Amino acid sequence: MQTLGTALFALACAAFSGAAPAQDALRGGSLYAARCAGCHSVDRNRIGPLHAGVLGRRAGSVAGYTDSPALARSKFFWNAKTLDRWLADPEGLVPGQKMGYSVAEARDRADLVAYLALLH
């Protein structure tokens, strides 16, 4: 699994290469550290589930993490669109879930998703 440090290193390398999406992911990494790391980790379950490999994973399916029954029953997979909807309004996407935090700004959500896409 990729640690936060190696992910940030990859982001920095991409930023220096001039790749435009990396700039958003780099900002997303900073947002993640400020807004998400209190409950989540890249490589281990904490208050919330780990985020490495989140894109493409079935919602509510992290091994070793007990999700809300509502999210565990969900049938969708995490992709850019579902993560954006989740971050904007978790309760609106999955009534009965247990995340009590949302991200109002569309740019912040997009940058967070760009960062999460780098985590394997």
VODREN-154174 format. One record per residue: residue number from 1; x, y, z of N, C-alpha, C, O, CB in turn. Coordinates in nm, 3 decimals. Glycine has a CB too. Example, Ala and Ser with C-alpha at 12.3 -4.5 7.8 and 13.67 -1.06 7.14 Angstrom:
2
1,1.319,-0.569,0.780,1.230,-0.450,0.780,1.320,-0.330,0.780,1.424,-0.332,0.846,1.131,-0.447,0.905
2,1.285,-0.225,0.708,1.367,-0.106,0.714,1.290,0.003,0.787,1.341,0.114,0.804,1.408,-0.060,0.572
***
This chain:
120
1,0.083,-0.119,0.000,0.000,0.000,0.000,0.087,0.125,0.000,0.198,0.127,0.052,-0.094,0.000,0.120
2,0.032,0.225,-0.059,0.104,0.351,-0.069,0.077,0.433,0.056,-0.038,0.453,0.093,0.063,0.428,-0.197
3,0.183,0.482,0.119,0.165,0.565,0.238,0.142,0.709,0.197,0.165,0.746,0.082,0.287,0.554,0.330
4,0.096,0.789,0.291,0.073,0.931,0.264,0.201,0.997,0.217,0.197,1.080,0.126,0.019,1.001,0.389
5,0.314,0.964,0.277,0.441,1.024,0.238,0.478,0.992,0.094,0.519,1.081,0.020,0.551,0.977,0.329
6,0.465,0.866,0.054,0.499,0.832,-0.084,0.399,0.889,-0.182,0.436,0.924,-0.294,0.508,0.681,-0.101
7,0.273,0.900,-0.143,0.173,0.962,-0.230,0.205,1.109,-0.251,0.195,1.160,-0.363,0.031,0.946,-0.170
8,0.243,1.178,-0.144,0.278,1.320,-0.157,0.404,1.338,-0.240,0.415,1.434,-0.316,0.298,1.384,-0.018
9,0.500,1.245,-0.226,0.619,1.250,-0.310,0.582,1.235,-0.457,0.633,1.308,-0.542,0.719,1.141,-0.268
10,0.494,1.141,-0.488,0.449,1.121,-0.626,0.378,1.245,-0.678,0.395,1.283,-0.794,0.355,0.999,-0.635
11,0.299,1.309,-0.592,0.231,1.432,-0.632,0.331,1.543,-0.663,0.316,1.615,-0.762,0.136,1.477,-0.521
12,0.432,1.555,-0.580,0.532,1.659,-0.602,0.606,1.635,-0.733,0.631,1.729,-0.808,0.632,1.664,-0.485
13,0.642,1.511,-0.761,0.710,1.478,-0.887,0.620,1.510,-1.006,0.667,1.567,-1.105,0.750,1.331,-0.889
14,0.494,1.476,-0.997,0.400,1.504,-1.105,0.383,1.654,-1.124,0.374,1.702,-1.237,0.264,1.439,-1.078
15,0.379,1.727,-1.014,0.363,1.873,-1.023,0.480,1.936,-1.097,0.462,2.028,-1.176,0.349,1.935,-0.882
16,0.601,1.887,-1.070,0.718,1.942,-1.138,0.723,1.902,-1.285,0.792,1.968,-1.364,0.843,1.896,-1.068
17,0.652,1.797,-1.322,0.651,1.756,-1.462,0.560,1.844,-1.545,0.563,1.838,-1.668,0.608,1.611,-1.475
18,0.478,1.928,-1.480,0.390,2.019,-1.551,0.253,1.960,-1.581,0.175,2.023,-1.653,0.453,2.060,-1.678
19,0.221,1.843,-1.529,0.091,1.781,-1.554,-0.017,1.858,-1.479,-0.012,1.868,-1.356,0.092,1.632,-1.511
20,-0.112,1.911,-1.551,-0.215,1.996,-1.490,-0.297,1.924,-1.383,-0.320,1.983,-1.277,-0.308,2.047,-1.597
21,-0.343,1.797,-1.405,-0.424,1.733,-1.300,-0.349,1.716,-1.168,-0.411,1.715,-1.062,-0.471,1.599,-1.348
22,-0.215,1.703,-1.174,-0.138,1.684,-1.051,-0.150,1.805,-0.960,-0.142,1.792,-0.837,0.008,1.656,-1.082
23,-0.167,1.923,-1.018,-0.182,2.041,-0.934,-0.307,2.029,-0.848,-0.304,2.066,-0.730,-0.189,2.168,-1.021
24,-0.414,1.979,-0.903,-0.536,1.959,-0.826,-0.515,1.850,-0.721,-0.560,1.864,-0.607,-0.653,1.921,-0.919
25,-0.447,1.742,-0.758,-0.422,1.634,-0.664,-0.330,1.679,-0.551,-0.346,1.637,-0.437,-0.361,1.514,-0.737
26,-0.235,1.765,-0.584,-0.145,1.817,-0.481,-0.225,1.899,-0.379,-0.206,1.884,-0.258,-0.033,1.904,-0.545
27,-0.312,1.984,-0.429,-0.400,2.060,-0.339,-0.491,1.965,-0.262,-0.517,1.985,-0.143,-0.485,2.163,-0.420
28,-0.539,1.861,-0.330,-0.623,1.761,-0.264,-0.550,1.690,-0.151,-0.611,1.659,-0.048,-0.670,1.659,-0.364
29,-0.421,1.666,-0.168,-0.343,1.604,-0.060,-0.336,1.694,0.062,-0.343,1.646,0.175,-0.202,1.573,-0.109
30,-0.322,1.823,0.040,-0.322,1.919,0.151,-0.459,1.924,0.218,-0.469,1.928,0.340,-0.282,2.060,0.102
31,-0.564,1.923,0.136,-0.700,1.921,0.192,-0.724,1.794,0.272,-0.784,1.798,0.379,-0.805,1.934,0.080
32,-0.676,1.682,0.220,-0.691,1.554,0.289,-0.626,1.560,0.427,-0.685,1.519,0.527,-0.631,1.439,0.205
33,-0.503,1.611,0.430,-0.432,1.621,0.558,-0.506,1.710,0.656,-0.510,1.682,0.776,-0.290,1.675,0.535
34,-0.565,1.818,0.607,-0.633,1.914,0.694,-0.775,1.870,0.733,-0.817,1.893,0.846,-0.640,2.048,0.626
35,-0.847,1.808,0.642,-0.989,1.782,0.665,-1.025,1.636,0.690,-1.127,1.607,0.754,-1.066,1.831,0.550
36,-0.944,1.543,0.640,-0.983,1.402,0.645,-0.900,1.319,0.743,-0.950,1.223,0.801,-0.972,1.343,0.507
37,-0.774,1.358,0.761,-0.681,1.276,0.837,-0.715,1.266,0.986,-0.659,1.181,1.056,-0.543,1.331,0.822
38,-0.804,1.348,1.035,-0.847,1.336,1.173,-0.923,1.207,1.199,-0.922,1.154,1.311,-0.933,1.453,1.211
39,-0.989,1.155,1.096,-1.068,1.032,1.109,-1.020,0.920,1.018,-1.040,0.802,1.049,-1.213,1.061,1.079
40,-0.956,0.954,0.907,-0.914,0.856,0.807,-0.763,0.850,0.795,-0.692,0.942,0.834,-0.976,0.888,0.671
41,-0.717,0.739,0.741,-0.577,0.720,0.708,-0.570,0.662,0.567,-0.665,0.600,0.520,-0.506,0.626,0.812
42,-0.459,0.683,0.503,-0.440,0.624,0.371,-0.431,0.473,0.383,-0.490,0.401,0.302,-0.315,0.680,0.304
43,-0.358,0.422,0.481,-0.326,0.280,0.483,-0.374,0.200,0.604,-0.334,0.085,0.621,-0.182,0.266,0.475
44,-0.460,0.259,0.688,-0.515,0.179,0.798,-0.652,0.234,0.838,-0.681,0.352,0.821,-0.418,0.179,0.921
45,-0.734,0.145,0.891,-0.865,0.185,0.940,-0.849,0.261,1.071,-0.768,0.225,1.156,-0.957,0.062,0.959
46,-0.925,0.366,1.085,-0.926,0.446,1.207,-1.072,0.465,1.246,-1.149,0.368,1.245,-0.852,0.585,1.189
47,-1.113,0.586,1.279,-1.254,0.615,1.303,-1.333,0.586,1.176,-1.444,0.533,1.180,-1.275,0.763,1.349
48,-1.273,0.622,1.063,-1.328,0.590,0.932,-1.238,0.490,0.862,-1.127,0.464,0.908,-1.343,0.718,0.846
49,-1.285,0.432,0.752,-1.206,0.331,0.681,-1.086,0.390,0.609,-1.082,0.509,0.580,-1.293,0.257,0.582
50,-0.988,0.304,0.581,-0.870,0.346,0.506,-0.909,0.388,0.366,-1.012,0.346,0.313,-0.766,0.233,0.501
51,-0.826,0.473,0.305,-0.860,0.526,0.174,-0.775,0.473,0.058,-0.809,0.498,-0.057,-0.848,0.672,0.177
52,-0.667,0.402,0.085,-0.589,0.345,-0.024,-0.679,0.252,-0.105,-0.746,0.166,-0.049,-0.464,0.268,0.029
53,-0.679,0.270,-0.236,-0.759,0.184,-0.323,-0.907,0.212,-0.323,-0.985,0.128,-0.367,-0.738,0.045,-0.285
54,-0.948,0.329,-0.275,-1.091,0.358,-0.264,-1.160,0.362,-0.400,-1.271,0.311,-0.414,-1.112,0.491,-0.192
55,-1.098,0.421,-0.502,-1.162,0.425,-0.633,-1.169,0.284,-0.691,-1.069,0.213,-0.699,-1.085,0.519,-0.729
56,-1.289,0.245,-0.730,-1.313,0.112,-0.783,-1.360,0.012,-0.678,-1.402,-0.098,-0.713,-1.190,0.061,-0.847
57,-1.352,0.048,-0.552,-1.394,-0.042,-0.444,-1.544,-0.029,-0.420,-1.599,0.080,-0.435,-1.316,-0.012,-0.313
58,-1.609,-0.138,-0.385,-1.750,-0.135,-0.350,-1.766,-0.060,-0.219,-1.692,-0.085,-0.123,-1.809,-0.278,-0.340
59,-1.860,0.031,-0.213,-1.885,0.108,-0.091,-1.921,0.014,0.023,-1.995,-0.083,0.005,-2.000,0.212,-0.113
60,-1.867,0.043,0.141,-1.898,-0.036,0.260,-1.830,-0.171,0.265,-1.879,-0.262,0.333,-2.043,-0.056,0.269
61,-1.717,-0.187,0.195,-1.656,-0.320,0.186,-1.511,-0.328,0.233,-1.441,-0.422,0.195,-1.663,-0.367,0.046
62,-1.465,-0.234,0.313,-1.326,-0.236,0.358,-1.306,-0.349,0.460,-1.376,-0.355,0.561,-1.285,-0.099,0.419
63,-1.212,-0.436,0.432,-1.181,-0.546,0.523,-1.137,-0.493,0.659,-1.054,-0.403,0.667,-1.072,-0.636,0.463
64,-1.192,-0.549,0.764,-1.154,-0.511,0.899,-1.218,-0.384,0.950,-1.187,-0.339,1.060,-1.009,-0.495,0.905
65,-1.308,-0.325,0.872,-1.377,-0.204,0.915,-1.527,-0.230,0.919,-1.583,-0.286,0.825,-1.344,-0.085,0.821
66,-1.591,-0.190,1.028,-1.735,-0.207,1.041,-1.804,-0.079,0.999,-1.806,0.020,1.073,-1.774,-0.247,1.184
67,-1.862,-0.083,0.881,-1.933,0.033,0.830,-2.074,0.034,0.884,-2.118,-0.062,0.948,-1.934,0.033,0.676
68,-2.146,0.141,0.857,-2.287,0.147,0.895,-2.362,0.041,0.815,-2.323,0.010,0.702,-2.348,0.289,0.869
69,-2.468,-0.016,0.872,-2.548,-0.113,0.795,-2.597,-0.054,0.663,-2.603,-0.125,0.562,-2.668,-0.160,0.878
70,-2.631,0.075,0.662,-2.681,0.138,0.540,-2.574,0.136,0.430,-2.605,0.101,0.316,-2.724,0.283,0.568
71,-2.451,0.172,0.462,-2.346,0.172,0.361,-2.307,0.030,0.323,-2.278,0.002,0.206,-2.222,0.250,0.411
72,-2.305,-0.061,0.419,-2.271,-0.200,0.390,-2.372,-0.262,0.295,-2.337,-0.351,0.217,-2.265,-0.281,0.519
73,-2.498,-0.218,0.299,-2.602,-0.270,0.209,-2.600,-0.204,0.071,-2.664,-0.252,-0.023,-2.739,-0.251,0.271
74,-2.527,-0.096,0.059,-2.527,-0.023,-0.068,-2.468,-0.111,-0.178,-2.391,-0.203,-0.151,-2.447,0.109,-0.055
75,-2.503,-0.081,-0.298,-2.462,-0.163,-0.413,-2.370,-0.089,-0.510,-2.340,-0.141,-0.617,-2.583,-0.212,-0.487
76,-2.325,0.031,-0.475,-2.245,0.109,-0.569,-2.096,0.097,-0.541,-2.053,0.054,-0.434,-2.287,0.254,-0.565
77,-2.018,0.138,-0.639,-1.873,0.140,-0.629,-1.826,0.285,-0.627,-1.889,0.373,-0.685,-1.808,0.063,-0.747
78,-1.715,0.307,-0.558,-1.660,0.442,-0.552,-1.592,0.476,-0.683,-1.504,0.404,-0.730,-1.560,0.454,-0.435
79,-1.635,0.587,-0.742,-1.570,0.645,-0.858,-1.575,0.796,-0.838,-1.622,0.843,-0.734,-1.642,0.601,-0.993
80,-1.526,0.872,-0.933,-1.521,1.018,-0.914,-1.659,1.075,-0.888,-1.674,1.163,-0.803,-1.459,1.085,-1.037
81,-1.760,1.027,-0.958,-1.896,1.080,-0.942,-1.955,1.044,-0.806,-2.012,1.130,-0.739,-1.987,1.029,-1.053
82,-1.943,0.919,-0.764,-2.001,0.880,-0.635,-1.925,0.944,-0.519,-1.986,0.981,-0.419,-2.001,0.727,-0.619
83,-1.793,0.957,-0.532,-1.717,1.024,-0.425,-1.756,1.171,-0.415,-1.766,1.225,-0.305,-1.566,1.011,-0.449
84,-1.777,1.236,-0.529,-1.820,1.376,-0.526,-1.956,1.388,-0.458,-1.975,1.475,-0.373,-1.826,1.433,-0.669
85,-2.049,1.303,-0.494,-2.181,1.306,-0.431,-2.172,1.277,-0.282,-2.239,1.342,-0.201,-2.276,1.204,-0.499
86,-2.089,1.181,-0.244,-2.069,1.144,-0.103,-2.011,1.261,-0.024,-2.062,1.296,0.082,-1.977,1.022,-0.092
87,-1.906,1.320,-0.076,-1.843,1.431,-0.005,-1.936,1.552,0.007,-1.931,1.623,0.107,-1.715,1.472,-0.076
88,-2.019,1.574,-0.094,-2.113,1.686,-0.089,-2.222,1.664,0.014,-2.262,1.758,0.082,-2.174,1.707,-0.226
89,-2.271,1.541,0.025,-2.384,1.512,0.114,-2.392,1.363,0.143,-2.472,1.293,0.080,-2.516,1.562,0.053
90,-2.311,1.312,0.237,-2.312,1.168,0.265,-2.451,1.114,0.298,-2.490,1.008,0.250,-2.217,1.138,0.379
91,-2.524,1.186,0.380,-2.657,1.140,0.421,-2.755,1.141,0.304,-2.845,1.058,0.298,-2.709,1.227,0.535
92,-2.739,1.235,0.212,-2.824,1.240,0.095,-2.799,1.123,0.002,-2.892,1.073,-0.062,-2.803,1.369,0.020
93,-2.675,1.078,-0.007,-2.641,0.964,-0.092,-2.681,0.832,-0.027,-2.737,0.745,-0.093,-2.492,0.963,-0.123
94,-2.651,0.818,0.102,-2.680,0.693,0.174,-2.745,0.728,0.308,-2.675,0.747,0.407,-2.550,0.607,0.195
95,-2.878,0.737,0.311,-2.945,0.766,0.438,-2.910,0.660,0.544,-2.917,0.540,0.517,-3.098,0.773,0.418
96,-2.872,0.707,0.663,-2.838,0.616,0.771,-2.690,0.586,0.783,-2.649,0.512,0.873,-2.910,0.489,0.754
97,-2.608,0.642,0.694,-2.462,0.623,0.704,-2.411,0.695,0.829,-2.489,0.762,0.897,-2.389,0.677,0.576
98,-2.283,0.683,0.861,-2.236,0.741,0.987,-2.131,0.852,0.974,-2.075,0.894,1.075,-2.180,0.634,1.070
99,-2.103,0.900,0.852,-2.006,1.009,0.839,-2.078,1.142,0.858,-2.173,1.173,0.786,-1.935,1.004,0.700
100,-2.034,1.218,0.954,-2.099,1.344,0.986,-2.026,1.466,0.932,-2.027,1.571,0.997,-2.113,1.357,1.133
101,-1.965,1.455,0.819,-1.885,1.563,0.762,-1.913,1.572,0.613,-1.932,1.470,0.547,-1.734,1.542,0.789
102,-1.917,1.694,0.560,-1.934,1.712,0.416,-1.841,1.822,0.368,-1.786,1.899,0.447,-2.082,1.745,0.382
103,-1.823,1.829,0.237,-1.737,1.928,0.174,-1.824,2.008,0.078,-1.866,1.956,-0.026,-1.614,1.861,0.100
104,-1.850,2.132,0.112,-1.944,2.213,0.035,-1.890,2.259,-0.100,-1.965,2.267,-0.197,-1.985,2.334,0.115
105,-1.762,2.290,-0.108,-1.705,2.349,-0.228,-1.672,2.243,-0.334,-1.600,2.147,-0.306,-1.580,2.428,-0.192
106,-1.724,2.261,-0.455,-1.704,2.166,-0.565,-1.555,2.149,-0.598,-1.509,2.038,-0.622,-1.780,2.212,-0.690
107,-1.479,2.259,-0.599,-1.336,2.249,-0.629,-1.263,2.166,-0.524,-1.177,2.085,-0.558,-1.272,2.390,-0.638
108,-1.298,2.185,-0.398,-1.235,2.106,-0.291,-1.266,1.958,-0.309,-1.178,1.874,-0.292,-1.282,2.155,-0.153
109,-1.390,1.926,-0.342,-1.427,1.786,-0.364,-1.349,1.728,-0.481,-1.299,1.616,-0.473,-1.578,1.773,-0.389
110,-1.340,1.802,-0.591,-1.267,1.754,-0.709,-1.120,1.730,-0.677,-1.062,1.632,-0.722,-1.281,1.854,-0.824
111,-1.060,1.820,-0.601,-0.919,1.805,-0.566,-0.898,1.687,-0.471,-0.799,1.615,-0.484,-0.866,1.934,-0.503
112,-0.989,1.667,-0.377,-0.980,1.551,-0.288,-0.991,1.421,-0.368,-0.915,1.327,-0.343,-1.090,1.556,-0.181
113,-1.083,1.416,-0.461,-1.100,1.296,-0.543,-0.976,1.272,-0.629,-0.934,1.158,-0.645,-1.225,1.308,-0.633
114,-0.916,1.378,-0.684,-0.793,1.365,-0.762,-0.682,1.306,-0.676,-0.604,1.223,-0.723,-0.750,1.501,-0.819
115,-0.674,1.349,-0.552,-0.573,1.293,-0.459,-0.603,1.146,-0.430,-0.514,1.062,-0.437,-0.568,1.374,-0.326
116,-0.728,1.115,-0.397,-0.765,0.977,-0.365,-0.738,0.883,-0.483,-0.708,0.765,-0.463,-0.913,0.970,-0.324
117,-0.750,0.934,-0.604,-0.726,0.851,-0.723,-0.580,0.805,-0.732,-0.551,0.706,-0.800,-0.762,0.929,-0.848
118,-0.490,0.874,-0.665,-0.348,0.836,-0.667,-0.314,0.728,-0.567,-0.206,0.669,-0.574,-0.262,0.958,-0.640
119,-0.402,0.700,-0.475,-0.372,0.607,-0.366,-0.407,0.464,-0.407,-0.522,0.432,-0.436,-0.450,0.647,-0.239
120,-0.307,0.379,-0.409,-0.328,0.240,-0.449,-0.320,0.148,-0.332,-0.336,0.027,-0.347,-0.228,0.199,-0.554
***
